[in-house]
C-alpha cells in the first residue's frame, strides 16, 4: 500500500511535509488522505494513527504511523537520502530553525483557535497578544541572527521558516510581519517562488 499522509491543504505543518516531498521527488510515492478537525471536534482526524488527534500523520506498511511534522520530515529525508538535515555542526542550527518555525506556527494556530472556536464573550485579547509576542520575537531573531543560514544551502530549517512565514500571510496578514524586517522579507520573496512552495500554497482564506 505504500505511504499514506493524512492531509489538509490549510495546515502549515502538513505543508512542510508536502514541500519536502516536492523537493525530494517523493510526491508520487505518497497517497493523500483528507483530514479535518479541531481541538473541540476531532472530525476526521486520524485518531487511530495519532492519539493526539493531529495532522500530519504518516501511515507506513512496515511500522506504526509516524506523527509530528518533524518526525515525518526526518523520516522522508532519510528515505530519499536528500541531506536536508545536514551534518553537524550546521545540523544544530537547522534543527533550531525548524523548532523556531514550529513554535511560531503553534502560537499562530492558537490565535486562530481563540477567535474561531471560543465564544466572543470568552475571548481574551491579552492572551492573543501574548501569542503574537512570541512570533514577533522570533521574527526579530530571524532578521538579526539567521539570515546567513537562510541564504545557504537548502535545508529543513529554510523549509520550515518558509512555511511559517507563509502561514502568517495566510491567517495573520494584518499583523504585517515584514515591517522592520527587510532582510527576512527579501529572503521570503525569493524562497516563496520555489516550485515546491508555489505548488503547496493554501487555498484562499
Beta strands, then each sheet from edge to edge (+ up, - down):
strand 1: 3-7
strand 2: 30-34
strand 3: 57-60
strand 4: 63-67
sheet 1: 2+ 1+ 3- 4+
end
